[in-house]
Amino acid sequence: MTVSKEIKYANTKCDREKHVEAILYSQSTKKVVVAGPGTGKTYLFKKILEGKQNSLTLTFINSLVEDLSLELYGLSDVRTLHSFTRSILSIITKKNIKISPKLSKVIQHDAEILIGKKVDFDKLFHNRDDKNEFIKFYKKRKGYYDYYGYADIIFAAVKYFEKYKDKIPVYDQILVDEFQDFNKLEVSLINLLAEKSPILLAGDDDQALYEFKSASTRHIRERHGKEMPDYESFNLPFCARCTRVVVNATNDIIGAAKKSGFLIGRINKPFTYFDEEEKDKESERYSKIGYSQIFAKQIPWFIEKKIGEMAEDTKSNFSVLIISPFKKQSYTIAEVLKGKGLQNIEYAIKDEPEITLLDGIKLLLKDKKDNLGWRIASKFFIHKEEFISLLKNTDLYPDKKIHELIDPSYKIEVKNMLKVLRCIMNNKPVNNNDFDEVLKKIKFDPYGVSKEFLKKEINSTLQRIGNPAIRKIPIKATTIQSSKGLAGDLVFITHFDNRYFVKDNDKTKITDQEICNFLVALSRTKRKVYLISSVLKEPTFLKWISKDRIEIVNK
């Protein structure tokens, strides 16, 4: 390595440390740090937490909690917002607080039947519509079921702390991650905590994904700007995750978006490639972003081929991330790849929770008189008219539990089901007919599972298909919404077309959310990324990237 390169790397490392030190040595008790993808946010967290005996780290994504818990093990208590508020309310009320992620959906259905209104209760809570007439209905039903949901448990904690500020817990340090995706309710909680403890907010308004839960970039922008001067603002500019071409392409997209009148109010901050010897080698080897136009059915074949090429190039293990706009596309690609012999494929998709019979049964296995368990299960056992009548009776007789109101014949049916499941849990013998009946009710297909198992067993004894060099390469198939927190050496962004990446029929009407979606997907890349279109028309976002950064890849 030449002296000039040594100096360049040393200077870049020194510049990065200066940004970290500025945050560490600041005496402000309120800090906001804009940190783009791969800019060393977790490293900063570790430094901030050194020597702290009582600290708290908050985010709202379970997968990020798991990653941060490992990275900050022994340094901080890492929680989701609803987990944190649950523990706090348990201490305050001295009760076992029960929480169900599906409660708001249950109560939404109750409202349709009992008051003839379809109400998005989560939206009311997220936007602090405290005086809305339907909040009273929600509280009444919540009280009847004796559960909290994810949004209303935060709402309950906020209302309590607003009334009793002396009960707000105190910490040596609070860290808040992904602040760009917080909504008004969640920000209310953070504001209350910040009254008692030093707080550092970290996020990036270019990485905002959760508009669907009323999240707004306004909150991080206000604190980073002049609107809230009590917050001292910082940034981490050096991206050590992505190659030079990906960093430059990201800046191309942001520049083109602003020039076209998008991203108004965006925090103006540098996003810079981190000069480092190994990263420079990768940047030279993977100096272009691949772009290909192929039919949708050919996408798995293309992915398999490119995985093989990287395996031949690196002759070592690497990770693959496949990002598709929708869940169905992701599943389809993954299943075809499995059929081609790639065995190490994982789905990393966060499903919108549907209410199932098994949800109710699992609650009843814990408590045979559980109101929410009976409410969920009864919908799958009794006729529609009877179910409506049952719900109305719960409203008329709130002192009676559902298991007291339900027809005895249905209770016997549910109890028989519970008996079979308890036998299975305790490794006791089960009558096959009873077992089949339970599987049928919970819509579990044992024959389909058995068929897949036998297929794998048969294939394992036959000559294996596919390229043995890539069979065990770790692959994650995901959607854009579920890709937050993930990264891969080799990334494929599939169905990269205006019809999927721009929702409006008028494709000139691009939203900031859609721009952020693409930025998040692109910045998952550690080494090489391929943009795969399934139609011939060139997508708008591709036009926003300088042509000298793009490599057209033929089939």
N, C-alpha and C positions, 0 to 999 in steps of 0.2 A: 504494500500500500504506500502510495506516495505521501510526502510530507503535507502537500496541499490537501489531500483527502483526509489525513489524520486531523489537520486543523479544522477542516469543514465539519467533520463528525463531532469533534470536541466542542466547537462553537455552538452547533445545533443542540447538543446535549446540555450545554451551559444555559442556552436561551430557554430551553424547556424547564430546567430547574428554577430559573428566575421567576417564571410564571407560578410555579408551585410555591416557591418561597414567599412570593408576594401575598399569597392567600394565607399561608401558615403564620406569617409574622404580622398580619393585619390585626389590629386591636378591636375591630368592629365585631359586635356580637351578632350582627345580621349580614350574611354574605350571600350573594347569588353568583354562581359560576356557570357560564355557558361553555359546555364541553361537548364537542361534536363526536362522532363515532371514532373509537380507537384512540382518543386523545389522552388517556391515562387517568380517567376519573376514579377508578378503583384504587390506583396507586395514591392519588390525592387523599381519598378516604382513609386509607391506612395511616398516612402521615398525620392527618388531622386527629385521628383517634389515639395516637401514641400517648401513653400516660394517663388517658382518661379512664376513670373507674366506673362511671355510670353514664353510658351513652345509648342512643337510640338511632337506628337507621330505618327509614320508612320508604316504601314504594307501594305500588298497587298491583304489580304483576307477580304471580306466584313463582314463575320460572326465574325471575330476577332475584326474588327473595332467596331461592335455593342457591343461586350462583354467589350472591353477596354474602350469604351465611357462611359459605365455605371460604371465600376470600377474606372475610372479616372475622373468622372464627376466633373467639377469645377476646376480640376487641370491641364488639358491639352486639346488642340485641337487634336482630334484623326482623322486621315485621311488615306485613301488608297493613293497610289502614284499618280494615275491618277486624283483623286479628288483634291489632293493638287496642282498638276501642272496645273490643269484646273483653280483653283482659282487664282493662281499666274499669269498665262497668261492673264486671264480676267482683272486683275489689270494693267498689263503692257500695254496691247493693248487697254484697255478701251472699250472692246467689250464683248458681250455675247458669250462666247465660248460654242459651242454645241459639245457634245461627244456621240458617238455611239459605243457600244461594238462589233457591227457587221460590222463596216466599213471595216476592213481589209479583211473580207471574201467577201464583195461586190466587193472591188477593185481587189481581187484575181480573181474573176470571170470575171471582166472587162478585165483583162490582158489576160486571155485565149482567149477572143474574139477579142480584139483589136490588140494584138501583138503576139498572138499564143504561149504564154508562161504561164506555171503554176508556180507562184512565191509565196513562203511563206514569205510574207512581214513582218509579226511579227518576224520571225526568223532573218531577216536582221536587224531590229531595235534592237532586244534583244542582238545581238552579235556585235553591233556598226559597221556594215558593211557600214559605212557612204558614201563611194565612189562607192557603187554598182550601176551599170547602171540603175537598175530598181527603185531606190529610186526617181529619177526624174519623172518617170511615176506615182508613187504613189502620189507624191506631187501635180502633175497636176490634178489627179482625186479627191484627197482630197479637193483641192481648188474649184473644180467644184461643189462638193456636199456640201461644206462649213461645214464640220464636222471634228472632230478628232476621232481617235480610241484610245484604251487603251494604245497601245505601242507607237504610233507616237506622242501622246501628251507629253509623258515623253521625247521622243527624241527631240521634239521642245524646251522644257524647258531647257534641257541639252545644246543644241546648243546655245541657247540664253545666258545662264549663262556663258558658256565657252567664249563667245565673250564679254559679258558685266558683268564682275565679280563684279562691284560695285552695280549691281542690285540684287545680291543674298540676300535673306531675312536673317535677323539676329534674333536669339532667345536666351533666357536665357539658354534653354536646349532643345536638340533634342534627342528623344528616337526612336530607330528603332527595330521593333520586327520581329522575324522569318528571320533573316539575312541569314541563311543557304540556303534559297530558293530565293535569289536575283540573277538576271543575270547581265551581264556586263553593260547593259544600266542603270539599276536601281542603280547599284553600282556607276556609273558615277555621277548620281544625288546626291547620299549620299556623295561622295567625295567632290563635290562642296559645299554642305551645311556645311560640316565639316571644310571648310576653314574659315567660318565666325562665327560658333557657337560651343559650347561644345556639344559633341555627345557621346551617349552610344549605342552600337550595342549589341543586345541580340539574341541568337539562339543556335542551337545544331546540329552539323553535323551528329549526329545519327538520326535526325528527318527530313532529307531532302526528300521531296516528289515531287518537281516540276521540275524535269529534262526536262519534255516535253516543258517547256518554256525557255529552255537554262539556267536554274539556275545551279549554281555550288557551291559546298562546298569549293572550292578553296578560295573564297573570305573571308569567316570567318576563315579558317585555316591560311591564310597568316597574317591576323591581330592578330590572337592569338599566332602566332609563332614569329620567329625572322626576318621574311622577312620584316615586317613593324614595326620597334621598336618604332615609334611615338605613337602606340596604347599600352596602358597598359592592360594586360589581367587578367581576374578573372574567377572564376566559382562558381556556386551555386550547391553544391553536394547533399543536403538532399532532398529526395523525400518524401513529406508528402501526396501524392495522393494514391500511390499504397501500397498494402500489402507487407510484407517481401518477400513472395514467388515470387511475380511478379518482384520486384526489383532484387532479386537473379537470376531469370530466364533471365532477361534482360542482366545482366552481363555474364551469361553463354553463351548466344547467341553471344555477342560481343567478348568474349574470343575465342569461337570456330571459329567464322568468321575470326579473325586475325590469328589464328593458321592455318587455311586453305588457307591463302594468300589473304584474302579479307580485305576491309576497310584500304587499304594502305594510309598513310597520315592522318589517323583519329586523331583528337585531343585526346590526352591521358588525361582523367579526371575521377575523382571518381563519381560514381552514387550510393548513399548510402541510405538505408532505414532510415527514421526519427523515432527514438524511442519516442513514445508518448503514454500515457495510453490508450486512446480510439483506436488508431491505432493498438496497441499491441493486444487488445482484438479481433479486426477484423482479425488480422494476425493469431491468434491462432484458431479462428473459421473457417477461410478460408485459411488453411495452404497448400493446394495443388491446382495445376492447373488441371482442368478437361480435359480429352481427351476421345473422343468417335468416333467410326467408325460406321456410319449409312448411309443408302441410302438417297440420296438427298431429296426424297419426304417425308422422315420421320423427316427432320430437324425442321419444324414448330412444330410438335408434341413434339419433344425433348425439344425445347425451352419453349413451354407452360408448360411442366412438371417441368422443372427446375425453372421457374418463380414461379410456385406454391410452390415448395419446399422452396425457399427463403422466400416467403410470410409466410409460416407456421413457418419458423425458426425465422424470425425477428418480425412478427406481427406488422409491421409498413410499411409506404410507402418507396419505393426505386426506383431508375431509372434503365432502361434497355437500353443497346446499342447493336444493332445487326450489325456487320460489315461483309460485303461480298465482294469478289473480284470485282464483276461486278454489274451494276445497275439492270439488269434483275433479277439476283438472289435475290437481295435485295427486289425488288418489289414483286416477287413471294412469298417469305417468309412472307412479311408483309400482303399480301392479304389473304393468308391462315390463318394467325393468327386473322385477322379481322373476318373471317368466323367462327372462334372458339369462338368469343365473346369478344376478347380483343379490347376495343374501343378507347384507347388513344394512337394511333400509328401515328407517324409523320415521313415523309420522310425527311432526311437531306442529300440531294444529289445535288451537283453542276453540272448542265447539261452543256454540251458543246453547246453554242448557235447556233441553226439552224435559218436560215433566213426564216421567214414566211410572208404571206400576211399581217397579223395583225401588224407586225413590221412596214410595210410601211404605213398602214392605220392610225396607232396611230400618226405617224409623220405628216400626212396630216390633221388630226383633229386639230393639233396645228397650222399648217400653210398650207393652201390649195395649195401653190405654192412650197412647200419644194422639192428640187431636189432629195435628198436621198429618201424621201417618195415615189415620183413618180417612181424613179429607181427601188425600191424594189417591189412596187405594180404592175408596168407594166409587170414584168416578169411572173406574175400569170394571167394576163388578155389577153396578146396578143400572137400570134403564134411565134414560135421560130425564123423563118426567119425575121419576122417584128421586133422582139426584137433585133436581131443582127443588123439590119439596123438602128434601133433607137439609139443603143449604138454608132455605127459608126458616126451617125449624131451629137451626143453630143461631139465627138472628133473633128469633122470637124468644128462645129459651137459652140465653147465653150461659146460664149456670149449669146446663147439662152438657156432658161431653158427647162427642159424636158416637162413640161406641154404645152409649145409652139410647141414642135416637135411631140408630140404624136397625133395619129389619133383622131379626135373629138368624134367619136362613143365610143371609150374606155374611153375618159374623162367623157362622160355622165354617163357611167356605174359606174365609180369610184365615181363620184359626187353623184349619187343616193345612193350608199352604205354609203357614208359619211353622207348624209341627214338622213338616217335611224338611224345610230349610234348616231348622235347628238340628235335626238328625244329621244332615249333611255337614253342618258346622262342627258337630261333635263326633264325626266319624262313626255314626251308628247306622245300622242297616235301614234301607228305605225300600218300600214297595215300588217296583218298577212302573206300575200304572200310575201311582200317585206322583212319582217323579216326572213322568212324561206330561202329566196334567199341569204341573207347576211350570215346566219348561214352555209349554204351549201358552200359558197365561202371561208369562213375562216376555214372550215372543223371542225366545232363544232357540236358535236352530242347531240342535246337536248333530244332525246329519251333515249339515254344511261344515261344521267344525271338524267332525270325524273325517269327512272327505278330504279336507285340506291337510289334516294330520297324515292320513294314509298316502296322499299324493307326495308329501315331503319324505315320508319313510321309503316309499318306492323309489323316488328319485335319488335318495341318498345311497341306494344300493346299485343304481344304474350308473352309467358313465355320465358325469356331471356336464351340464351344458355351459356354454359361455367361456369367457376368457378367465383362466384360473388366477391370473395376476390381479384381477380387479374384483373377484368374488367377495372379498371381505372388506373392501374399501367402505368406510363409514359414510352413509348417505342420509341426509335428512330432507324429507319432502314437506314443504310448508306453504302457507299463503303469505301475502305481504303483511296482513294484520298480525299474523302469528310469528313473523320473523324477527320481531324486536328482541334483542338480547342474544341473537344467534350470529354466527359467522362461519365462513367456510373458505378453505384454500381455493376451491374451484366452485364458482357460483353460476347457476343457470337461471336467468329470468325468462320464463316462458310466456307465450301468448302476448308478446310485447307489441300490442296493437292498440290503436286509438279506441277500438270498440270495447276493449276491456280496461284500458288505463284512463280513458276519459268517458265519464258516464253520459253526459249530455249528448243528445242527438246532433246538436250543433257542436262539432268537435273543436271549434275555436273557444268555446266556453269552458275553459279549464279552471279547476278550483285549486286553491292553495293546498288543500288536503291531498289532491291527486299528485301534485308536485312533490309534496313531502313523502307520499307513498313510494314514489320512484326513487327518491333520494335515500330512503331507508333501505330499500331493496338493493340498490347499487352499492351502498357502503357496507354491506355484509361481507364484501370481497376482501380476502387476504392476498390472493395472487392473481387469478385469472377469472374474468367474467365473460359470459356469452349472453347476448340479448337475442332471443329467438322469436321472430315474427311468424305468424301463421297465415298472414295475408300478404299480398304483393305491395300494397300501399305503404310507403315509408311512414313510420309513426312520428308524431310531432316532437316527442321528447328526444328522438334520435337526431333530429335536425338541430336541436339545441346544443349538441356536443360537437366540438370542432372536428372536422372530417379527418384531420391528420391523426386523430386518436382512435379512429375506427378501422377495423380490418374486416372486410367482407369475406365471409367464410362460405364457400360453396359446399354443397352436399358431398 
